[in-house]
Amino acid sequence: MKKLIQTTAAAALSVSGLLSSIPMQILAEETEPEVTEIQPETTEQTEAPATLPEPEADPEPAPEETPDDTNPAPDAQDEPEEEEKKSRESDYDGLQGLTGNFERVENGYKLANTGGNNHNLSQLNAKAFDFAADIEYINGKNVSLMFGAETSHPGNYGTFFGLELCNDVGNLRVKLFQDGPGGLGDGVIPYTDAGTAVDGTKAHLAVSVSDAGELSIAVNGTAIPVTFQKDFKTRYAGGYIGLLT
């Protein structure tokens, strides 16, 4: 089953967007209904009928008011449960647990141009997924969607794949590489023309990987035909997802 990851990014990179909500199972404790045992009064029948009106004259309204006193309690408990539910749902927005050199902005991230590789890795782990980002280049020209990272430890990711989108004065090119010890290196997919940037600085990059390891790429909504020069399918085993500038 695929995970859908949409994020908007800049190089310093402004990345914004949202990870679609992962279905959650919210469990509520089942409580047994409160049972009130009512024991009917038994009166010995006597020949004196004067004793019969006594139970009728005592309606005992107090038990009827008891449910009214208990109604506010469930209402008071509903509020924290609702707040807890919203909190758990918000945990799945964006790239959960992202670490690296970035600044959170409205609906996304602004990634620093460090002059070297700036790895930003999340706690999201997937093999089959759809990953998309709206990218605005502020300075610098390369940004990559990271996936298939062996670990999520900062500074020690093992091997990972990167789909790089290069903005060369408005002209876009994509390539796929595998970095890290024993990785395939550059040119898994060599640089391939991918159209032009919107207003020279903006682009939408999307990558999909199926359960069978089939990879597809789209830039600004247009599918990009690619040629593999190295064996992606054999080396790809899924992993953690992130961003790289």
C-alpha positions as CSV (number, residue, x, y, z in Angstrom):
1,M,0.0,0.0,0.0
2,K,1.4,3.4,-1.0
3,K,2.0,6.3,1.3
4,L,1.2,9.7,-0.2
5,I,3.6,12.5,0.7
6,Q,3.1,16.0,-0.6
7,T,5.3,18.8,0.6
8,T,6.1,22.2,-0.8
9,A,10.1,23.0,-0.7
10,A,13.5,26.3,-1.6
11,A,17.2,25.8,-2.2
12,A,18.0,27.7,0.6
13,L,14.8,25.9,-0.4
14,S,11.3,26.7,0.5
15,V,9.4,23.4,0.8
16,S,5.7,23.4,1.7
17,G,2.9,21.0,1.6
18,L,1.3,18.2,3.6
19,L,1.6,14.6,4.2
20,S,-1.8,13.1,3.7
21,S,-3.3,11.8,7.0
22,I,-2.4,8.3,7.7
23,P,-5.5,6.4,8.8
24,M,-5.6,6.1,12.6
25,Q,-7.5,3.8,14.7
26,I,-8.9,5.6,17.7
27,L,-9.8,3.2,20.5
28,A,-12.1,4.1,23.3
29,E,-12.5,2.0,26.4
30,E,-15.7,0.1,26.5
31,T,-17.5,0.6,29.8
32,E,-20.2,-1.7,31.0
33,P,-23.6,0.2,31.4
34,E,-24.4,0.9,35.0
35,V,-27.1,-1.4,36.1
36,T,-29.4,-0.3,38.9
37,E,-31.1,-3.2,40.6
38,I,-34.6,-2.4,41.6
39,Q,-36.2,-4.5,44.1
40,P,-39.9,-4.2,44.1
41,E,-41.5,-3.8,47.4
42,T,-43.6,-6.7,48.5
43,T,-46.5,-6.1,50.7
44,E,-48.4,-8.7,52.4
45,Q,-52.0,-8.6,51.3
46,T,-54.3,-8.2,54.2
47,E,-57.8,-7.7,54.4
48,A,-57.2,-4.0,55.2
49,P,-57.1,-2.2,51.8
50,A,-56.0,1.0,53.6
51,T,-52.4,-0.1,53.3
52,L,-52.5,-0.1,49.5
53,P,-52.5,3.7,48.8
54,E,-49.2,4.2,50.7
55,P,-46.9,3.1,47.9
56,E,-48.8,5.2,45.4
57,A,-48.5,8.3,47.6
58,D,-44.7,8.1,47.6
59,P,-43.5,8.6,43.9
60,E,-39.9,9.3,45.1
61,P,-38.9,11.9,42.4
62,A,-35.3,11.8,43.6
63,P,-34.2,8.9,41.3
64,E,-35.6,10.8,38.3
65,E,-33.2,13.8,39.0
66,T,-30.2,11.6,39.3
67,P,-29.6,11.2,35.5
68,D,-29.8,15.0,35.1
69,D,-26.9,15.3,37.7
70,T,-24.7,12.9,35.8
71,N,-25.2,14.4,32.3
72,P,-22.5,17.1,32.6
73,A,-19.8,14.4,33.4
74,P,-19.7,12.8,29.9
75,D,-19.8,16.3,28.3
76,A,-16.8,17.3,30.3
77,Q,-14.9,14.2,29.3
78,D,-15.6,14.7,25.6
79,E,-13.4,17.8,25.3
80,P,-10.1,16.3,26.3
81,E,-10.8,13.3,24.2
82,E,-11.4,15.5,21.2
83,E,-8.3,17.6,21.9
84,E,-6.2,14.4,22.1
85,K,-7.6,13.2,18.8
86,K,-6.7,16.5,17.1
87,S,-3.2,16.3,18.6
88,R,-2.7,12.8,17.3
89,E,-3.9,13.8,13.8
90,S,-1.7,16.8,13.6
91,D,1.4,14.6,14.3
92,Y,1.0,13.3,10.7
93,D,1.3,16.7,9.0
94,G,4.3,17.4,6.9
95,L,7.5,15.3,7.1
96,Q,7.1,13.8,10.6
97,G,10.1,14.1,12.8
98,L,12.2,16.0,10.2
99,T,15.8,16.7,11.3
100,G,18.4,18.8,9.6
101,N,19.2,22.4,8.8
102,F,15.8,24.0,8.1
103,E,13.3,26.5,9.2
104,R,9.6,25.6,9.5
105,V,7.5,28.1,7.5
106,E,3.8,28.2,6.7
107,N,2.8,24.9,5.1
108,G,6.4,23.8,4.6
109,Y,10.1,24.2,5.2
110,K,12.9,26.5,4.3
111,L,16.1,24.6,3.9
112,A,19.4,26.2,4.3
113,N,22.1,26.5,1.6
114,T,25.0,25.3,3.7
115,G,27.6,25.2,0.9
116,G,27.6,21.4,1.2
117,N,25.1,18.6,1.5
118,N,22.2,19.5,3.8
119,H,20.4,16.3,4.7
120,N,17.0,16.6,6.2
121,L,15.5,13.2,7.0
122,S,12.1,12.4,8.5
123,Q,10.8,9.5,10.5
124,L,8.6,8.4,7.6
125,N,9.6,4.9,6.3
126,A,8.1,3.6,3.1
127,K,8.8,1.2,0.2
128,A,5.9,2.0,-2.1
129,F,5.0,5.7,-2.1
130,D,4.0,8.9,-3.9
131,F,6.2,11.8,-2.9
132,A,5.7,15.3,-4.3
133,A,7.1,18.8,-3.5
134,D,6.4,22.3,-4.7
135,I,9.8,23.9,-4.8
136,E,10.9,27.5,-4.9
137,Y,14.6,28.2,-5.4
138,I,15.8,31.1,-3.4
139,N,19.5,30.6,-4.0
140,G,21.4,27.6,-5.2
141,K,20.1,25.4,-8.0
142,N,19.9,21.8,-6.7
143,V,17.4,20.1,-4.5
144,S,16.7,16.3,-4.1
145,L,13.9,14.2,-2.7
146,M,15.5,11.6,-0.5
147,F,14.1,8.1,-0.1
148,G,15.2,4.6,0.7
149,A,17.6,5.8,3.5
150,E,18.7,2.9,5.6
151,T,18.5,4.8,8.9
152,S,17.1,8.1,10.2
153,H,20.0,8.9,12.5
154,P,21.3,12.4,11.9
155,G,24.6,12.3,10.1
156,N,24.5,8.5,9.6
157,Y,21.9,7.6,7.0
158,G,23.6,4.7,5.4
159,T,22.8,4.5,1.7
160,F,19.9,6.4,0.2
161,F,18.5,7.4,-3.1
162,G,18.1,11.0,-4.2
163,L,16.0,12.4,-7.1
164,E,17.7,15.7,-7.9
165,L,16.0,18.6,-9.7
166,C,18.5,21.1,-11.0
167,N,17.3,24.6,-11.9
168,D,19.9,26.0,-14.4
169,V,18.7,29.5,-15.1
170,G,15.2,28.3,-15.4
171,N,16.0,25.1,-17.3
172,L,15.1,22.0,-15.3
173,R,16.9,18.7,-15.3
174,V,16.4,15.6,-13.2
175,K,18.7,12.7,-12.2
176,L,18.7,9.8,-9.8
177,F,21.6,8.8,-7.7
178,Q,22.4,6.5,-4.7
179,D,24.7,7.9,-2.1
180,G,26.4,6.4,0.9
181,P,28.8,3.5,1.6
182,G,28.5,0.9,-1.2
183,G,25.9,2.9,-3.1
184,L,25.5,2.9,-6.8
185,G,26.7,6.5,-7.0
186,D,25.8,9.0,-9.6
187,G,23.9,8.4,-12.8
188,V,21.4,5.7,-11.8
189,I,19.3,7.9,-14.1
190,P,21.5,10.4,-15.8
191,Y,20.5,14.1,-16.2
192,T,17.4,14.3,-18.2
193,D,15.7,17.5,-19.5
194,A,12.5,18.3,-17.6
195,G,11.2,21.5,-19.0
196,T,11.4,25.0,-17.5
197,A,10.8,26.5,-14.1
198,V,7.7,28.6,-13.5
199,D,8.8,32.2,-13.3
200,G,12.3,30.9,-13.4
201,T,12.2,29.8,-9.7
202,K,9.3,27.4,-9.1
203,A,8.7,23.8,-9.9
204,H,6.6,20.8,-8.9
205,L,8.6,17.5,-8.5
206,A,6.9,14.2,-8.0
207,V,8.3,10.6,-7.7
208,S,6.4,7.4,-7.3
209,V,7.7,3.9,-6.5
210,S,5.4,0.9,-6.7
211,D,5.4,-2.3,-4.7
212,A,7.2,-3.9,-7.6
213,G,10.0,-1.2,-7.5
214,E,8.7,0.6,-10.6
215,L,9.8,4.3,-10.5
216,S,8.2,7.2,-12.3
217,I,8.9,10.9,-12.3
218,A,6.9,14.0,-13.1
219,V,7.9,17.6,-13.3
220,N,5.2,20.3,-13.3
221,G,2.6,17.7,-14.0
222,T,4.4,16.2,-17.0
223,A,5.8,12.6,-16.9
224,I,9.5,12.5,-17.6
225,P,10.7,9.5,-19.7
226,V,13.8,8.1,-18.1
227,T,16.5,5.6,-18.8
228,F,18.1,3.6,-16.1
229,Q,21.9,3.1,-16.4
230,K,22.2,1.2,-13.2
231,D,20.1,-1.5,-11.5
232,F,17.7,0.5,-9.3
233,K,15.2,-2.4,-8.7
234,T,17.7,-4.8,-7.3
235,R,19.2,-2.2,-4.9
236,Y,16.1,-0.5,-3.8
237,A,14.6,-1.9,-0.5
238,G,12.6,1.1,0.8
239,G,13.6,3.3,3.8
240,Y,13.3,6.7,5.3
241,I,12.2,9.8,3.4
242,G,13.5,13.4,3.4
243,L,15.0,16.4,1.5
244,L,18.5,17.3,0.4
245,T,20.0,20.6,-0.7
